[in-house]
């Protein structure tokens, strides 16, 4: 998976799930990807996603973003 394909995947997940984030950046890490998104207030959220099959990466990203939304609602 390339950074461009991961960026497209991130944007697709955010759009499809109607999550309150905007894609900011993605960089390759030692064993995966470091992803940064911004919420509507401008706060950043960093996710580290392990390398693997595209479906595994998608599931990890989606779980991380949805957990962040749930955590924000609880606060």
mmCIF file of the N, C-alpha and C atoms, coordinates in Angstrom:
data_MODEL
# 
_entry.id   MODEL 
# 
loop_
_atom_site.group_PDB 
_atom_site.id 
_atom_site.type_symbol 
_atom_site.label_atom_id 
_atom_site.label_alt_id 
_atom_site.label_comp_id 
_atom_site.label_asym_id 
_atom_site.label_entity_id 
_atom_site.label_seq_id 
_atom_site.pdbx_PDB_ins_code 
_atom_site.Cartn_x 
_atom_site.Cartn_y 
_atom_site.Cartn_z 
_atom_site.occupancy 
_atom_site.B_iso_or_equiv 
_atom_site.pdbx_formal_charge 
_atom_site.auth_seq_id 
_atom_site.auth_comp_id 
_atom_site.auth_asym_id 
_atom_site.auth_atom_id 
_atom_site.pdbx_PDB_model_num 
ATOM 1   N N  . UNK A 1 1  ? 0.859   -1.172 0.000  1.00 0.00 ? 1  UNK A N  1 
ATOM 2   C CA . UNK A 1 1  ? 0.000   0.000  0.000  1.00 0.00 ? 1  UNK A CA 1 
ATOM 3   C C  . UNK A 1 1  ? 0.906   1.236  0.000  1.00 0.00 ? 1  UNK A C  1 
ATOM 4   N N  . UNK A 1 2  ? 0.555   2.211  -0.788 1.00 0.00 ? 2  UNK A N  1 
ATOM 5   C CA . UNK A 1 2  ? 1.328   3.450  -0.875 1.00 0.00 ? 2  UNK A CA 1 
ATOM 6   C C  . UNK A 1 2  ? 0.681   4.530  -0.003 1.00 0.00 ? 2  UNK A C  1 
ATOM 7   N N  . UNK A 1 3  ? 1.400   5.611  0.228  1.00 0.00 ? 3  UNK A N  1 
ATOM 8   C CA . UNK A 1 3  ? 0.818   6.718  0.998  1.00 0.00 ? 3  UNK A CA 1 
ATOM 9   C C  . UNK A 1 3  ? -0.390  7.296  0.266  1.00 0.00 ? 3  UNK A C  1 
ATOM 10  N N  . UNK A 1 4  ? -0.330  7.349  -1.054 1.00 0.00 ? 4  UNK A N  1 
ATOM 11  C CA . UNK A 1 4  ? -1.457  7.881  -1.828 1.00 0.00 ? 4  UNK A CA 1 
ATOM 12  C C  . UNK A 1 4  ? -2.693  6.988  -1.686 1.00 0.00 ? 4  UNK A C  1 
ATOM 13  N N  . UNK A 1 5  ? -2.504  5.681  -1.736 1.00 0.00 ? 5  UNK A N  1 
ATOM 14  C CA . UNK A 1 5  ? -3.651  4.781  -1.598 1.00 0.00 ? 5  UNK A CA 1 
ATOM 15  C C  . UNK A 1 5  ? -4.194  4.799  -0.175 1.00 0.00 ? 5  UNK A C  1 
ATOM 16  N N  . UNK A 1 6  ? -3.312  4.961  0.797  1.00 0.00 ? 6  UNK A N  1 
ATOM 17  C CA . UNK A 1 6  ? -3.774  5.050  2.183  1.00 0.00 ? 6  UNK A CA 1 
ATOM 18  C C  . UNK A 1 6  ? -4.535  6.363  2.410  1.00 0.00 ? 6  UNK A C  1 
ATOM 19  N N  . UNK A 1 7  ? -4.070  7.441  1.806  1.00 0.00 ? 7  UNK A N  1 
ATOM 20  C CA . UNK A 1 7  ? -4.788  8.715  1.908  1.00 0.00 ? 7  UNK A CA 1 
ATOM 21  C C  . UNK A 1 7  ? -6.186  8.586  1.291  1.00 0.00 ? 7  UNK A C  1 
ATOM 22  N N  . UNK A 1 8  ? -6.275  7.953  0.143  1.00 0.00 ? 8  UNK A N  1 
ATOM 23  C CA . UNK A 1 8  ? -7.577  7.749  -0.496 1.00 0.00 ? 8  UNK A CA 1 
ATOM 24  C C  . UNK A 1 8  ? -8.480  6.886  0.382  1.00 0.00 ? 8  UNK A C  1 
ATOM 25  N N  . UNK A 1 9  ? -7.918  5.868  0.988  1.00 0.00 ? 9  UNK A N  1 
ATOM 26  C CA . UNK A 1 9  ? -8.684  5.007  1.887  1.00 0.00 ? 9  UNK A CA 1 
ATOM 27  C C  . UNK A 1 9  ? -9.196  5.797  3.087  1.00 0.00 ? 9  UNK A C  1 
ATOM 28  N N  . UNK A 1 10 ? -8.346  6.613  3.675  1.00 0.00 ? 10 UNK A N  1 
ATOM 29  C CA . UNK A 1 10 ? -8.747  7.442  4.822  1.00 0.00 ? 10 UNK A CA 1 
ATOM 30  C C  . UNK A 1 10 ? -9.894  8.370  4.444  1.00 0.00 ? 10 UNK A C  1 
ATOM 31  N N  . UNK A 1 11 ? -9.747  9.060  3.345  1.00 0.00 ? 11 UNK A N  1 
ATOM 32  C CA . UNK A 1 11 ? -10.795 9.991  2.914  1.00 0.00 ? 11 UNK A CA 1 
ATOM 33  C C  . UNK A 1 11 ? -12.107 9.252  2.661  1.00 0.00 ? 11 UNK A C  1 
ATOM 34  N N  . UNK A 1 12 ? -12.023 8.051  2.096  1.00 0.00 ? 12 UNK A N  1 
ATOM 35  C CA . UNK A 1 12 ? -13.204 7.249  1.834  1.00 0.00 ? 12 UNK A CA 1 
ATOM 36  C C  . UNK A 1 12 ? -13.886 6.827  3.139  1.00 0.00 ? 12 UNK A C  1 
ATOM 37  N N  . UNK A 1 13 ? -13.125 6.385  4.110  1.00 0.00 ? 13 UNK A N  1 
ATOM 38  C CA . UNK A 1 13 ? -13.694 5.974  5.393  1.00 0.00 ? 13 UNK A CA 1 
ATOM 39  C C  . UNK A 1 13 ? -14.386 7.152  6.072  1.00 0.00 ? 13 UNK A C  1 
ATOM 40  N N  . UNK A 1 14 ? -13.715 8.297  6.102  1.00 0.00 ? 14 UNK A N  1 
ATOM 41  C CA . UNK A 1 14 ? -14.280 9.494  6.742  1.00 0.00 ? 14 UNK A CA 1 
ATOM 42  C C  . UNK A 1 14 ? -15.582 9.893  6.058  1.00 0.00 ? 14 UNK A C  1 
ATOM 43  N N  . UNK A 1 15 ? -15.589 9.888  4.748  1.00 0.00 ? 15 UNK A N  1 
ATOM 44  C CA . UNK A 1 15 ? -16.779 10.266 3.990  1.00 0.00 ? 15 UNK A CA 1 
ATOM 45  C C  . UNK A 1 15 ? -17.898 9.234  4.155  1.00 0.00 ? 15 UNK A C  1 
ATOM 46  N N  . UNK A 1 16 ? -17.572 7.972  3.960  1.00 0.00 ? 16 UNK A N  1 
ATOM 47  C CA . UNK A 1 16 ? -18.570 6.903  4.012  1.00 0.00 ? 16 UNK A CA 1 
ATOM 48  C C  . UNK A 1 16 ? -19.212 6.779  5.397  1.00 0.00 ? 16 UNK A C  1 
ATOM 49  N N  . UNK A 1 17 ? -18.415 6.877  6.449  1.00 0.00 ? 17 UNK A N  1 
ATOM 50  C CA . UNK A 1 17 ? -18.923 6.729  7.821  1.00 0.00 ? 17 UNK A CA 1 
ATOM 51  C C  . UNK A 1 17 ? -19.410 8.060  8.393  1.00 0.00 ? 17 UNK A C  1 
ATOM 52  N N  . UNK A 1 18 ? -19.275 9.136  7.623  1.00 0.00 ? 18 UNK A N  1 
ATOM 53  C CA . UNK A 1 18 ? -19.682 10.478 8.039  1.00 0.00 ? 18 UNK A CA 1 
ATOM 54  C C  . UNK A 1 18 ? -19.052 10.856 9.385  1.00 0.00 ? 18 UNK A C  1 
ATOM 55  N N  . UNK A 1 19 ? -17.745 10.646 9.468  1.00 0.00 ? 19 UNK A N  1 
ATOM 56  C CA . UNK A 1 19 ? -17.005 10.941 10.696 1.00 0.00 ? 19 UNK A CA 1 
ATOM 57  C C  . UNK A 1 19 ? -16.560 12.398 10.693 1.00 0.00 ? 19 UNK A C  1 
ATOM 58  N N  . UNK A 1 20 ? -16.496 13.015 11.857 1.00 0.00 ? 20 UNK A N  1 
ATOM 59  C CA . UNK A 1 20 ? -16.189 14.454 11.946 1.00 0.00 ? 20 UNK A CA 1 
ATOM 60  C C  . UNK A 1 20 ? -14.692 14.760 11.883 1.00 0.00 ? 20 UNK A C  1 
ATOM 61  N N  . UNK A 1 21 ? -14.022 14.242 10.869 1.00 0.00 ? 21 UNK A N  1 
ATOM 62  C CA . UNK A 1 21 ? -12.584 14.447 10.731 1.00 0.00 ? 21 UNK A CA 1 
ATOM 63  C C  . UNK A 1 21 ? -12.248 14.893 9.324  1.00 0.00 ? 21 UNK A C  1 
ATOM 64  N N  . UNK A 1 22 ? -11.078 15.516 9.209  1.00 0.00 ? 22 UNK A N  1 
ATOM 65  C CA . UNK A 1 22 ? -10.498 15.885 7.929  1.00 0.00 ? 22 UNK A CA 1 
ATOM 66  C C  . UNK A 1 22 ? -9.115  15.261 7.875  1.00 0.00 ? 22 UNK A C  1 
ATOM 67  N N  . UNK A 1 23 ? -8.798  14.624 6.776  1.00 0.00 ? 23 UNK A N  1 
ATOM 68  C CA . UNK A 1 23 ? -7.481  14.014 6.613  1.00 0.00 ? 23 UNK A CA 1 
ATOM 69  C C  . UNK A 1 23 ? -6.409  15.098 6.665  1.00 0.00 ? 23 UNK A C  1 
ATOM 70  N N  . UNK A 1 24 ? -5.315  14.809 7.373  1.00 0.00 ? 24 UNK A N  1 
ATOM 71  C CA . UNK A 1 24 ? -4.202  15.749 7.444  1.00 0.00 ? 24 UNK A CA 1 
ATOM 72  C C  . UNK A 1 24 ? -2.943  15.166 6.797  1.00 0.00 ? 24 UNK A C  1 
ATOM 73  N N  . UNK A 1 25 ? -2.481  13.998 7.284  1.00 0.00 ? 25 UNK A N  1 
ATOM 74  C CA . UNK A 1 25 ? -1.256  13.434 6.719  1.00 0.00 ? 25 UNK A CA 1 
ATOM 75  C C  . UNK A 1 25 ? -1.135  11.947 7.025  1.00 0.00 ? 25 UNK A C  1 
ATOM 76  N N  . UNK A 1 26 ? -0.274  11.301 6.258  1.00 0.00 ? 26 UNK A N  1 
ATOM 77  C CA . UNK A 1 26 ? 0.078   9.907  6.496  1.00 0.00 ? 26 UNK A CA 1 
ATOM 78  C C  . UNK A 1 26 ? 1.559   9.747  6.182  1.00 0.00 ? 26 UNK A C  1 
ATOM 79  N N  . UNK A 1 27 ? 2.260   9.026  7.049  1.00 0.00 ? 27 UNK A N  1 
ATOM 80  C CA . UNK A 1 27 ? 3.670   8.734  6.816  1.00 0.00 ? 27 UNK A CA 1 
ATOM 81  C C  . UNK A 1 27 ? 3.923   7.274  7.149  1.00 0.00 ? 27 UNK A C  1 
ATOM 82  N N  . UNK A 1 28 ? 4.859   6.703  6.443  1.00 0.00 ? 28 UNK A N  1 
ATOM 83  C CA . UNK A 1 28 ? 5.228   5.314  6.704  1.00 0.00 ? 28 UNK A CA 1 
ATOM 84  C C  . UNK A 1 28 ? 5.985   5.234  8.029  1.00 0.00 ? 28 UNK A C  1 
ATOM 85  N N  . UNK A 1 29 ? 5.651   4.227  8.824  1.00 0.00 ? 29 UNK A N  1 
ATOM 86  C CA . UNK A 1 29 ? 6.347   3.967  10.081 1.00 0.00 ? 29 UNK A CA 1 
ATOM 87  C C  . UNK A 1 29 ? 7.106   2.646  9.919  1.00 0.00 ? 29 UNK A C  1 
ATOM 88  N N  . UNK A 1 30 ? 7.829   2.254  10.949 1.00 0.00 ? 30 UNK A N  1 
ATOM 89  C CA . UNK A 1 30 ? 8.638   1.038  10.874 1.00 0.00 ? 30 UNK A CA 1 
ATOM 90  C C  . UNK A 1 30 ? 7.776   -0.180 10.515 1.00 0.00 ? 30 UNK A C  1 
ATOM 91  N N  . UNK A 1 31 ? 6.688   -0.379 11.222 1.00 0.00 ? 31 UNK A N  1 
ATOM 92  C CA . UNK A 1 31 ? 5.839   -1.547 10.979 1.00 0.00 ? 31 UNK A CA 1 
ATOM 93  C C  . UNK A 1 31 ? 4.408   -1.169 10.631 1.00 0.00 ? 31 UNK A C  1 
ATOM 94  N N  . UNK A 1 32 ? 4.222   -0.036 9.991  1.00 0.00 ? 32 UNK A N  1 
ATOM 95  C CA . UNK A 1 32 ? 2.866   0.371  9.665  1.00 0.00 ? 32 UNK A CA 1 
ATOM 96  C C  . UNK A 1 32 ? 2.805   1.791  9.153  1.00 0.00 ? 32 UNK A C  1 
ATOM 97  N N  . UNK A 1 33 ? 1.792   2.513  9.626  1.00 0.00 ? 33 UNK A N  1 
ATOM 98  C CA . UNK A 1 33 ? 1.519   3.861  9.150  1.00 0.00 ? 33 UNK A CA 1 
ATOM 99  C C  . UNK A 1 33 ? 1.166   4.781  10.306 1.00 0.00 ? 33 UNK A C  1 
ATOM 100 N N  . UNK A 1 34 ? 1.665   6.007  10.253 1.00 0.00 ? 34 UNK A N  1 
ATOM 101 C CA . UNK A 1 34 ? 1.263   7.048  11.197 1.00 0.00 ? 34 UNK A CA 1 
ATOM 102 C C  . UNK A 1 34 ? 0.320   7.985  10.442 1.00 0.00 ? 34 UNK A C  1 
ATOM 103 N N  . UNK A 1 35 ? -0.887  8.133  10.980 1.00 0.00 ? 35 UNK A N  1 
ATOM 104 C CA . UNK A 1 35 ? -1.938  8.903  10.327 1.00 0.00 ? 35 UNK A CA 1 
ATOM 105 C C  . UNK A 1 35 ? -2.370  10.032 11.246 1.00 0.00 ? 35 UNK A C  1 
ATOM 106 N N  . UNK A 1 36 ? -2.570  11.212 10.683 1.00 0.00 ? 36 UNK A N  1 
ATOM 107 C CA . UNK A 1 36 ? -3.049  12.354 11.462 1.00 0.00 ? 36 UNK A CA 1 
ATOM 108 C C  . UNK A 1 36 ? -4.300  12.901 10.773 1.00 0.00 ? 36 UNK A C  1 
ATOM 109 N N  . UNK A 1 37 ? -5.346  13.096 11.579 1.00 0.00 ? 37 UNK A N  1 
ATOM 110 C CA . UNK A 1 37 ? -6.578  13.727 11.107 1.00 0.00 ? 37 UNK A CA 1 
ATOM 111 C C  . UNK A 1 37 ? -6.885  14.882 12.047 1.00 0.00 ? 37 UNK A C  1 
ATOM 112 N N  . UNK A 1 38 ? -7.728  15.805 11.593 1.00 0.00 ? 38 UNK A N  1 
ATOM 113 C CA . UNK A 1 38 ? -8.153  16.943 12.415 1.00 0.00 ? 38 UNK A CA 1 
ATOM 114 C C  . UNK A 1 38 ? -9.661  16.861 12.606 1.00 0.00 ? 38 UNK A C  1 
ATOM 115 N N  . UNK A 1 39 ? -10.109 17.286 13.793 1.00 0.00 ? 39 UNK A N  1 
ATOM 116 C CA . UNK A 1 39 ? -11.551 17.370 13.989 1.00 0.00 ? 39 UNK A CA 1 
ATOM 117 C C  . UNK A 1 39 ? -12.016 18.758 13.576 1.00 0.00 ? 39 UNK A C  1 
ATOM 118 N N  . UNK A 1 40 ? -13.310 19.025 13.715 1.00 0.00 ? 40 UNK A N  1 
ATOM 119 C CA . UNK A 1 40 ? -13.856 20.301 13.253 1.00 0.00 ? 40 UNK A CA 1 
ATOM 120 C C  . UNK A 1 40 ? -13.367 21.488 14.079 1.00 0.00 ? 40 UNK A C  1 
ATOM 121 N N  . UNK A 1 41 ? -12.886 21.238 15.291 1.00 0.00 ? 41 UNK A N  1 
ATOM 122 C CA . UNK A 1 41 ? -12.353 22.307 16.134 1.00 0.00 ? 41 UNK A CA 1 
ATOM 123 C C  . UNK A 1 41 ? -10.882 22.573 15.858 1.00 0.00 ? 41 UNK A C  1 
ATOM 124 N N  . UNK A 1 42 ? -10.275 21.731 15.003 1.00 0.00 ? 42 UNK A N  1 
ATOM 125 C CA . UNK A 1 42 ? -8.869  21.908 14.669 1.00 0.00 ? 42 UNK A CA 1 
ATOM 126 C C  . UNK A 1 42 ? -7.923  21.057 15.490 1.00 0.00 ? 42 UNK A C  1 
ATOM 127 N N  . UNK A 1 43 ? -8.452  20.294 16.442 1.00 0.00 ? 43 UNK A N  1 
ATOM 128 C CA . UNK A 1 43 ? -7.605  19.406 17.241 1.00 0.00 ? 43 UNK A CA 1 
ATOM 129 C C  . UNK A 1 43 ? -7.161  18.229 16.371 1.00 0.00 ? 43 UNK A C  1 
ATOM 130 N N  . UNK A 1 44 ? -5.954  17.756 16.609 1.00 0.00 ? 44 UNK A N  1 
ATOM 131 C CA . UNK A 1 44 ? -5.440  16.643 15.818 1.00 0.00 ? 44 UNK A CA 1 
ATOM 132 C C  . UNK A 1 44 ? -5.591  15.327 16.571 1.00 0.00 ? 44 UNK A C  1 
ATOM 133 N N  . UNK A 1 45 ? -5.735  14.280 15.812 1.00 0.00 ? 45 UNK A N  1 
ATOM 134 C CA . UNK A 1 45 ? -5.793  12.921 16.319 1.00 0.00 ? 45 UNK A CA 1 
ATOM 135 C C  . UNK A 1 45 ? -4.764  12.124 15.543 1.00 0.00 ? 45 UNK A C  1 
ATOM 136 N N  . UNK A 1 46 ? -3.885  11.450 16.262 1.00 0.00 ? 46 UNK A N  1 
ATOM 137 C CA . UNK A 1 46 ? -2.861  10.625 15.630 1.00 0.00 ? 46 UNK A CA 1 
ATOM 138 C C  . UNK A 1 46 ? -3.193  9.156  15.827 1.00 0.00 ? 46 UNK A C  1 
ATOM 139 N N  . UNK A 1 47 ? -3.098  8.398  14.762 1.00 0.00 ? 47 UNK A N  1 
ATOM 140 C CA . UNK A 1 47 ? -3.309  6.959  14.806 1.00 0.00 ? 47 UNK A CA 1 
ATOM 141 C C  . UNK A 1 47 ? -2.082  6.269  14.247 1.00 0.00 ? 47 UNK A C  1 
ATOM 142 N N  . UNK A 1 48 ? -1.680  5.185  14.866 1.00 0.00 ? 48 UNK A N  1 
ATOM 143 C CA . UNK A 1 48 ? -0.658  4.329  14.293 1.00 0.00 ? 48 UNK A CA 1 
ATOM 144 C C  . UNK A 1 48 ? -1.341  3.025  13.928 1.00 0.00 ? 48 UNK A C  1 
ATOM 145 N N  . UNK A 1 49 ? -1.259  2.675  12.664 1.00 0.00 ? 49 UNK A N  1 
ATOM 146 C CA . UNK A 1 49 ? -1.948  1.506  12.142 1.00 0.00 ? 49 UNK A CA 1 
ATOM 147 C C  . UNK A 1 49 ? -0.894  0.512  11.664 1.00 0.00 ? 49 UNK A C  1 
ATOM 148 N N  . UNK A 1 50 ? -0.986  -0.746 12.107 1.00 0.00 ? 50 UNK A N  1 
ATOM 149 C CA . UNK A 1 50 ? 0.004   -1.732 11.659 1.00 0.00 ? 50 UNK A CA 1 
ATOM 150 C C  . UNK A 1 50 ? -0.129  -2.041 10.179 1.00 0.00 ? 50 UNK A C  1 
ATOM 151 N N  . UNK A 1 51 ? 0.987   -2.391 9.572  1.00 0.00 ? 51 UNK A N  1 
ATOM 152 C CA . UNK A 1 51 ? 0.984   -2.798 8.168  1.00 0.00 ? 51 UNK A CA 1 
ATOM 153 C C  . UNK A 1 51 ? 0.246   -4.122 8.058  1.00 0.00 ? 51 UNK A C  1 
ATOM 154 N N  . UNK A 1 52 ? -0.280  -4.394 6.891  1.00 0.00 ? 52 UNK A N  1 
ATOM 155 C CA . UNK A 1 52 ? -0.985  -5.649 6.674  1.00 0.00 ? 52 UNK A CA 1 
ATOM 156 C C  . UNK A 1 52 ? -1.803  -5.591 5.410  1.00 0.00 ? 52 UNK A C  1 
ATOM 157 N N  . UNK A 1 53 ? -2.784  -6.470 5.358  1.00 0.00 ? 53 UNK A N  1 
ATOM 158 C CA . UNK A 1 53 ? -3.678  -6.505 4.201  1.00 0.00 ? 53 UNK A CA 1 
ATOM 159 C C  . UNK A 1 53 ? -4.536  -5.247 4.194  1.00 0.00 ? 53 UNK A C  1 
ATOM 160 N N  . UNK A 1 54 ? -4.929  -4.765 3.027  1.00 0.00 ? 54 UNK A N  1 
ATOM 161 C CA . UNK A 1 54 ? -5.746  -3.551 2.956  1.00 0.00 ? 54 UNK A CA 1 
ATOM 162 C C  . UNK A 1 54 ? -7.002  -3.609 3.831  1.00 0.00 ? 54 UNK A C  1 
ATOM 163 N N  . UNK A 1 55 ? -7.675  -4.750 3.893  1.00 0.00 ? 55 UNK A N  1 
ATOM 164 C CA . UNK A 1 55 ? -8.887  -4.852 4.716  1.00 0.00 ? 55 UNK A CA 1 
ATOM 165 C C  . UNK A 1 55 ? -8.554  -4.724 6.204  1.00 0.00 ? 55 UNK A C  1 
ATOM 166 N N  . UNK A 1 56 ? -7.420  -5.271 6.626  1.00 0.00 ? 56 UNK A N  1 
ATOM 167 C CA . UNK A 1 56 ? -7.003  -5.150 8.026  1.00 0.00 ? 56 UNK A CA 1 
ATOM 168 C C  . UNK A 1 56 ? -6.667  -3.700 8.361  1.00 0.00 ? 56 UNK A C  1 
ATOM 169 N N  . UNK A 1 57 ? -6.005  -3.027 7.432  1.00 0.00 ? 57 UNK A N  1 
ATOM 170 C CA . UNK A 1 57 ? -5.667  -1.612 7.631  1.00 0.00 ? 57 UNK A CA 1 
ATOM 171 C C  . UNK A 1 57 ? -6.942  -0.786 7.708  1.00 0.00 ? 57 UNK A C  1 
ATOM 172 N N  . UNK A 1 58 ? -7.874  -1.043 6.801  1.00 0.00 ? 58 UNK A N  1 
ATOM 173 C CA . UNK A 1 58 ? -9.155  -0.321 6.800  1.00 0.00 ? 58 UNK A CA 1 
ATOM 174 C C  . UNK A 1 58 ? -9.883  -0.519 8.131  1.00 0.00 ? 58 UNK A C  1 
ATOM 175 N N  . UNK A 1 59 ? -9.956  -1.756 8.599  1.00 0.00 ? 59 UNK A N  1 
ATOM 176 C CA . UNK A 1 59 ? -10.642 -2.036 9.857  1.00 0.00 ? 59 UNK A CA 1 
ATOM 177 C C  . UNK A 1 59 ? -9.972  -1.337 11.036 1.00 0.00 ? 59 UNK A C  1 
ATOM 178 N N  . UNK A 1 60 ? -8.643  -1.309 11.061 1.00 0.00 ? 60 UNK A N  1 
ATOM 179 C CA . UNK A 1 60 ? -7.914  -0.641 12.148 1.00 0.00 ? 60 UNK A CA 1 
ATOM 180 C C  . UNK A 1 60 ? -8.162  0.867  12.127 1.00 0.00 ? 60 UNK A C  1 
ATOM 181 N N  . UNK A 1 61 ? -8.159  1.463  10.940 1.00 0.00 ? 61 UNK A N  1 
ATOM 182 C CA . UNK A 1 61 ? -8.411  2.898  10.817 1.00 0.00 ? 61 UNK A CA 1 
ATOM 183 C C  . UNK A 1 61 ? -9.826  3.219  11.274 1.00 0.00 ? 61 UNK A C  1 
ATOM 184 N N  . UNK A 1 62 ? -10.788 2.466  10.764 1.00 0.00 ? 62 UNK A N  1 
ATOM 185 C CA . UNK A 1 62 ? -12.190 2.710  11.107 1.00 0.00 ? 62 UNK A CA 1 
ATOM 186 C C  . UNK A 1 62 ? -12.416 2.554  12.607 1.00 0.00 ? 62 UNK A C  1 
ATOM 187 N N  . UNK A 1 63 ? -11.849 1.533  13.207 1.00 0.00 ? 63 UNK A N  1 
ATOM 188 C CA . UNK A 1 63 ? -12.001 1.320  14.649 1.00 0.00 ? 63 UNK A CA 1 
ATOM 189 C C  . UNK A 1 63 ? -11.382 2.475  15.437 1.00 0.00 ? 63 UNK A C  1 
ATOM 190 N N  . UNK A 1 64 ? -10.209 2.934  15.024 1.00 0.00 ? 64 UNK A N  1 
ATOM 191 C CA . UNK A 1 64 ? -9.552  4.043  15.710 1.00 0.00 ? 64 UNK A CA 1 
ATOM 192 C C  . UNK A 1 64 ? -10.348 5.333  15.640 1.00 0.00 ? 64 UNK A C  1 
ATOM 193 N N  . UNK A 1 65 ? -10.878 5.639  14.467 1.00 0.00 ? 65 UNK A N  1 
ATOM 194 C CA . UNK A 1 65 ? -11.656 6.867  14.294 1.00 0.00 ? 65 UNK A CA 1 
ATOM 195 C C  . UNK A 1 65 ? -12.982 6.795  15.051 1.00 0.00 ? 65 UNK A C  1 
ATOM 196 N N  . UNK A 1 66 ? -13.658 5.658  14.983 1.00 0.00 ? 66 UNK A N  1 
ATOM 197 C CA . UNK A 1 66 ? -14.935 5.528  15.684 1.00 0.00 ? 66 UNK A CA 1 
ATOM 198 C C  . UNK A 1 66 ? -14.749 5.543  17.196 1.00 0.00 ? 66 UNK A C  1 
ATOM 199 N N  . UNK A 1 67 ? -13.665 4.985  17.694 1.00 0.00 ? 67 UNK A N  1 
ATOM 200 C CA . UNK A 1 67 ? -13.364 5.045  19.120 1.00 0.00 ? 67 UNK A CA 1 
ATOM 201 C C  . UNK A 1 67 ? -13.133 6.488  19.553 1.00 0.00 ? 67 UNK A C  1 
ATOM 202 N N  . UNK A 1 68 ? -12.430 7.252  18.732 1.00 0.00 ? 68 UNK A N  1 
ATOM 203 C CA . UNK A 1 68 ? -12.188 8.660  19.051 1.00 0.00 ? 68 UNK A CA 1 
ATOM 204 C C  . UNK A 1 68 ? -13.498 9.439  19.120 1.00 0.00 ? 68 UNK A C  1 
ATOM 205 N N  . UNK A 1 69 ? -14.428 9.150  18.224 1.00 0.00 ? 69 UNK A N  1 
ATOM 206 C CA . UNK A 1 69 ? -15.730 9.819  18.238 1.00 0.00 ? 69 UNK A CA 1 
ATOM 207 C C  . UNK A 1 69 ? -16.494 9.434  19.505 1.00 0.00 ? 69 UNK A C  1 
ATOM 208 N N  . UNK A 1 70 ? -16.494 8.153  19.833 1.00 0.00 ? 70 UNK A N  1 
ATOM 209 C CA . UNK A 1 70 ? -17.192 7.691  21.038 1.00 0.00 ? 70 UNK A CA 1 
ATOM 210 C C  . UNK A 1 70 ? -16.596 8.313  22.297 1.00 0.00 ? 70 UNK A C  1 
ATOM 211 N N  . UNK A 1 71 ? -15.270 8.393  22.358 1.00 0.00 ? 71 UNK A N  1 
ATOM 212 C CA . UNK A 1 71 ? -14.597 8.996  23.517 1.00 0.00 ? 71 UNK A CA 1 
ATOM 213 C C  . UNK A 1 71 ? -14.967 10.468 23.656 1.00 0.00 ? 71 UNK A C  1 
ATOM 214 N N  . UNK A 1 72 ? -15.094 11.150 22.537 1.00 0.00 ? 72 UNK A N  1 
ATOM 215 C CA . UNK A 1 72 ? -15.454 12.583 22.572 1.00 0.00 ? 72 UNK A CA 1 
ATOM 216 C C  . UNK A 1 72 ? -16.878 12.781 23.071 1.00 0.00 ? 72 UNK A C  1 
ATOM 217 N N  . UNK A 1 73 ? -17.772 11.857 22.750 1.00 0.00 ? 73 UNK A N  1 
ATOM 218 C CA . UNK A 1 73 ? -19.169 11.962 23.186 1.00 0.00 ? 73 UNK A CA 1 
ATOM 219 C C  . UNK A 1 73 ? -19.273 11.740 24.691 1.00 0.00 ? 73 UNK A C  1 
ATOM 220 N N  . UNK A 1 74 ? -18.477 10.822 25.229 1.00 0.00 ? 74 UNK A N  1 
ATOM 221 C CA . UNK A 1 74 ? -18.515 10.500 26.650 1.00 0.00 ? 74 UNK A CA 1 
ATOM 222 C C  . UNK A 1 74 ? -18.028 11.669 27.495 1.00 0.00 ? 74 UNK A C  1 
ATOM 223 N N  . UNK A 1 75 ? -17.076 12.407 27.003 1.00 0.00 ? 75 UNK A N  1 
ATOM 224 C CA . UNK A 1 75 ? -16.486 13.515 27.783 1.00 0.00 ? 75 UNK A CA 1 
ATOM 225 C C  . UNK A 1 75 ? -17.439 14.599 27.935 1.00 0.00 ? 75 UNK A C  1 
# 
